[in-house]
Amino acid sequence: MYQGLIAFAIYLVAMVVGLAQPLLPHLDVPHVQQTQVDANFYIWAISWWPYAITHGLNPLFTHQIMAPGGVSLAWATTTPTVSLFMWPVTATVGPIAAFNLSLILAPPASAWGTFILARRLTGKFWPALLGGAIFGFCCYELSHEASGQPNLTVTVLIPLIAYLVLRWLDGSLSRRA
């Protein structure tokens, strides 16, 4: 348990020192390619999901885009998981800060998820830490970070699903869990 927290702290420090340091003092200001269409859409989507839920609206359809007819969001990558996890941040400091913070947290979270999986496979801290860093800070992850695409950078569930499958297969995950 403590090793997982230590690994996440190491990944977070690496992200902040290596890439996010200039962004931290100005989380509520557009920075990470937010002049591009993708980033602007994700900033809107981070606000849309909490708004739709609190107002009893269908979050998969909106009249705010392509008005007056609206548009189905069922085929759009609105990142509901990111939006709901970032809801407290969105409500407190706004959607731009929530978007920027999600981009800062995505690589360390993905690296941590991979660390958990690799730790289970190897039983060793340092190889698992390296494996997490390779996955969480790979070219794929960082290039989509720079493009402001949280739908492609929040990959923490991939290694965690593999971890749970391994636990289920070896019988260490109880039937109730």
N, C-alpha and C positions, 0 to 999 in steps of 0.2 A: 504494500500500500504506500509506504513512504517512498519507495523507489519510484513509483509512478508520479508522485508529487514532485520529487526532485527532478525527474526527467522533464516534466512539463515546465517547471521553473527554468531549467536550462534552455529548453526550446524557446520559451517566451523571451528570455534575456537575449538569446541569439537573434530573434526576430526584431526586437526593439533596437538593439545596438546595431545590427547589420542592415536593417532596411527601414524600420518604422520611426526611428528617432526624430526625423524632421517633421513627421506627421503628428506626433503626440501632442505638442502644445496647441495644435490647431485642428482638433478632431471635427469641429463643426464647420470647417471650411472645405469646399471641394478641392481635392488634390489629385487623387489617384485616377487619372484619365477620365475625370468626371465631366469632360466636355464631349465625350463619346456617347452615343445613343445607349449602349448597353448599361453603362454606369448610371445614367439618369433614370432608365427604366427600373433598375434594381433599387435605387433610392426611393422611387415612387412605390414599388412593390413592398418594401420594408414598412412603409406607412399604410399601404392598402390593407394588408391582412388584419392588423389590429383594428383599423377603422371599420372594416366590413364586419368583423366579429362583434365589436361593441355596438354597432348600429343595426344588428340583425340582418345584414345583407348577405347575399350569396358571394363568398369570396372568389368564386370561379367565374363571375360575370361582373362587368362594370360598365356604367354609362359615362365614367370619367374619361375614358379613352374612346375615340371615334364617335363622339356625341353627334346627334342625339340617340342613335341606334345602339351604341355600346359595342362591346366585344367580349367574346368568350375567352377567359384566361385559362381554360382547361388545357390548351395546347401551348401555353406560354410558360416560360421558366421563371415563375414569380418567387421562387425559393421560400415556400411557406415555413419550412423548419427554421431557416435563418431569421425570417421575419418574426416568428413567435418567440424564439430564444432572445432576440434583441428587443422585444417589446418594451421591457422596462427602460432600456437605454433610449429607445425612440420616444417614449413618453416623457423621459426626463430631459434629454438634451437635443432631441430631434433626429430625423432620419439620416441626415448626412453623417452625423457622429456615429450613429448605429452602423451605417454602411462602412465607414472607415474602420471602426472597431472590429467589425466582422472580418474585414480583410486582414487586419493585424492578427486576430486570433485564429484564423483558419489554418495557416501552416503549422503553428505550434500544436493545435488540437489534432491535426492529421498526423503529425509526428508522434504525439503522445499515444494515439490509438494504435499506431504501428509498433511503438515501444511495448505496449501491453501485449500485443500479439507475439512479437519477437521474444519478449521475456518469457512468455509461456512456452515457446518453441525451444529456446536455447537454455533457459534457466540461468542466464548470465546477464549482468547489468550492462557492461560496456558494449558487447556486440548488439544488444537490443537498443541501446542508446544510438549507436551508429546507424542501425537499420531504420529507426524512427526518423533520424535526421535525413537520411537519403530519401525516404518517401515524402516526408513533410516539406522538404525544401528542394525538391527536384525541379528540373527545368519546366515541366508541365505546370506544376503548382505555381511557381513564381511568374511564369509568363501570363497566366490567367489572372494572377494577383495584379500585375501591372496593368492589365486590361480592365480591371474592375468587374470581374465576373464571379460572384460568389457561388453561382450554381455549379461552377466547375472547380472551385477551390475548396469547398467545404466537403472534404472526402473522409472525414473522421469515421463515418459509419462503416466504410468498406473494411478496414482492418478489425473493427470491433465486431462486425458480423462474423468474420472468419474466426475470431477469438471465441465467440459464443458457440459456433459450430464445433470447434475443436473440443471445447469443454463438454458439449453435448455428446460427442462421439466417444470420448474417453470416460463418460459417466460421472464426471465431477460436478456437473450441473444437475441439481435436483429436478425432479419432475415438476414440482411446483414452480421453481424459478423459471 
